[in-house]
Amino acid sequence: MKKILKWVAIAFVLLIILALIFGSDKQQETTTSPTATETTGESAPAAPPVEVTANDLLKAYKDNEIAANNKFKDKSILVSATLKSIGADFSDKPLLTLQAGGEFEFNEPQATLAESDETKAASLSKGQKIKLLCIGNSEVAGTPMLKDCVIQ
């Protein structure tokens, strides 16, 4: 039983790593190609961020992944949450796990910080209430992923 749990945990971590790698590739593609407003010189009003709690985000992905992606993926999201953990990803960049669901929940939302806010991770504390302005980055193995987060 312990070996099975160990392999499940390893597979989960690998899936998260792949999501972070491919998610950052998509971000680079979108930032290097000009949008219609950039080429015409017109400025479009920015849509206000979708406000959500970590619990609601997790529930949305558990209920219907397609609907949740339509609502959150590649959109600006203001997430209210309590920090479950402050760790580092495979490249030692800050990775925040947001408390959501029950005590034994394994699919809690995870957030990577924008480069401008990475140094702020050292001042965060487990159990701290926080608001993050992020970009939705779909989910990996049922875990909602957030990228380019800025601490509010």
LUMBATI-495906 format. One line per 4 residues: number of its first residue (from 1); their letters; for each residue x, y, z of C-alpha. Coordinates in steps of 0.05 Angstrom, whole numbers, plus 32768, in hexadecimal, padded with zeros to 4 digits. Layout:
NUM> a> X,Y,Z ~ ...;
***
This chain:
1> mkki> 8000,8000,8000 ~ 8039,8030,8011 ~ 805A,8022,7FCE ~ 801A,8031,7FA8;
5> lkwv> 8011,8073,7FCD ~ 8059,8084,7FC0 ~ 8051,8079,7F75 ~ 800F,80A0,7F73;
9> aiaf> 8031,80DA,7F96 ~ 806C,80D7,7F65 ~ 803C,80D6,7F29 ~ 8016,8112,7F46;
13> vlli> 8055,813A,7F4F ~ 806B,812A,7F08 ~ 8028,8141,7EED ~ 802E,8183,7F12;
17> ilal> 8074,818D,7EF7 ~ 805C,8180,7EB0 ~ 8023,81B2,7EBA ~ 8053,81E7,7ED2;
21> ifgs> 8082,81DB,7E98 ~ 804D,81DB,7E62 ~ 8025,8213,7E84 ~ 8062,8241,7E83;
25> dkqq> 806D,8230,7E39 ~ 8026,8246,7E29 ~ 8031,8287,7E50 ~ 8070,8296,7E28;
29> ettt> 804B,828A,7DE7 ~ 8013,82BA,7DF9 ~ 8042,82F0,7E11 ~ 806D,82EF,7DD2;
33> spta> 8034,82F2,7D9F ~ 8012,8335,7D97 ~ 7FC7,833A,7DA4 ~ 7F96,835F,7D78;
37> tett> 7F96,839B,7DA7 ~ 7FE2,839F,7DA5 ~ 7FE4,839F,7D59 ~ 7FAC,83D2,7D51;
41> gesa> 7FC4,83FF,7D8A ~ 7F7F,83FD,7DAB ~ 7F7A,83EB,7DF4 ~ 7F44,83BC,7E0A;
45> paap> 7F2A,83C2,7E50 ~ 7F44,838B,7E7D ~ 7F0E,835C,7E96 ~ 7F09,835D,7EE2;
49> pvev> 7F25,831E,7F03 ~ 7EF6,82E5,7F14 ~ 7EF3,82E4,7F60 ~ 7EF3,829F,7F80;
53> tand> 7F08,827A,7FBF ~ 7F37,823F,7FBC ~ 7EFD,8213,7FD2 ~ 7ED0,822B,7F9A;
57> llka> 7F09,8222,7F67 ~ 7F15,81DA,7F7D ~ 7ECA,81CB,7F7D ~ 7EC2,81E8,7F37;
61> ykdn> 7EF8,81B9,7F1C ~ 7EDD,817D,7F41 ~ 7E96,818A,7F27 ~ 7EA7,8197,7EDE;
65> eiaa> 7EED,81A1,7EC4 ~ 7ED6,81BC,7E80 ~ 7EA8,81F0,7E9F ~ 7EDF,8204,7ED1;
69> nnkf> 7F12,820D,7E98 ~ 7EE0,8238,7E72 ~ 7ED9,8264,7EAF ~ 7F20,8266,7ECA;
73> kdks> 7F55,824F,7E98 ~ 7F80,8287,7E7C ~ 7F55,82BA,7EA2 ~ 7F67,82EA,7EDA;
77> ilvs> 7F50,82CD,7F1D ~ 7F51,82EC,7F62 ~ 7F56,82B1,7F92 ~ 7F49,82B7,7FDD;
81> atlk> 7F67,827E,8005 ~ 7F8E,8266,8041 ~ 7FD5,824E,8033 ~ 7FDD,8204,8040;
85> siga> 8026,8202,802D ~ 805E,822B,800E ~ 808E,8200,7FE7 ~ 80B8,81FF,7FA8;
89> dfsd> 80AD,81E0,7F65 ~ 80E0,81B7,7F3D ~ 8106,81F7,7F2C ~ 8105,8212,7F73;
93> kpll> 80D0,8247,7F62 ~ 809B,8253,7F98 ~ 805F,8226,7F95 ~ 8024,8236,7FC3;
97> tlqa> 7FEF,8202,7FD6 ~ 7FAC,8221,7FE8 ~ 7F81,8200,801C ~ 7F40,81E6,7FFE;
101> ggef> 7F11,81AC,8007 ~ 7F15,817F,8043 ~ 7F4E,816C,8071 ~ 7F64,8132,8045;
105> efne> 7F5E,8156,8003 ~ 7F97,8148,7FD2 ~ 7F81,8174,7F98 ~ 7F87,81B9,7FB8;
109> pqat> 7F95,81F3,7F89 ~ 7FDE,8203,7F7C ~ 7FFA,8246,7F68 ~ 803C,825D,7F4C;
113> laes> 8050,82A5,7F57 ~ 805F,82D9,7F22 ~ 80AA,82E6,7F1E ~ 80A0,832B,7F3D;
117> detk> 8082,830B,7F7C ~ 80AF,82CE,7F85 ~ 80D9,82EF,7FBC ~ 8099,82FD,7FE4;
121> aasl> 808F,82B2,7FEE ~ 80C3,82B2,8026 ~ 8097,82E0,8050 ~ 8058,82B4,804A;
125> skgq> 8041,8286,8081 ~ 801A,8244,8082 ~ 7FD2,8253,8098 ~ 7FD6,829C,8080;
129> kikl> 7F99,82B8,805C ~ 7FAC,82D2,8018 ~ 7F90,82EF,7FD8 ~ 7FB3,82DF,7F96;
133> lcig> 7FA7,82FE,7F52 ~ 7FB7,82C5,7F22 ~ 7FAD,82A9,7EDD ~ 7F86,8268,7EDB;
137> nsev> 7FB0,822E,7EC1 ~ 7F7E,81F5,7EBC ~ 7F8A,81B8,7EE9 ~ 7FB9,817D,7EF0;
141> agtp> 7F9D,813B,7F0B ~ 7F63,8161,7F2A ~ 7F8F,8197,7F49 ~ 7F7C,81DE,7F33;
145> mlkd> 7FBA,8203,7F1D ~ 7FC7,824E,7F1F ~ 8001,8273,7F00 ~ 8021,82B8,7F01;
149> cviq> 8001,82C8,7F44 ~ 800B,830C,7F65 ~ 7FFF,8312,7FB0 ~ 7FCA,8346,7FBF;
***
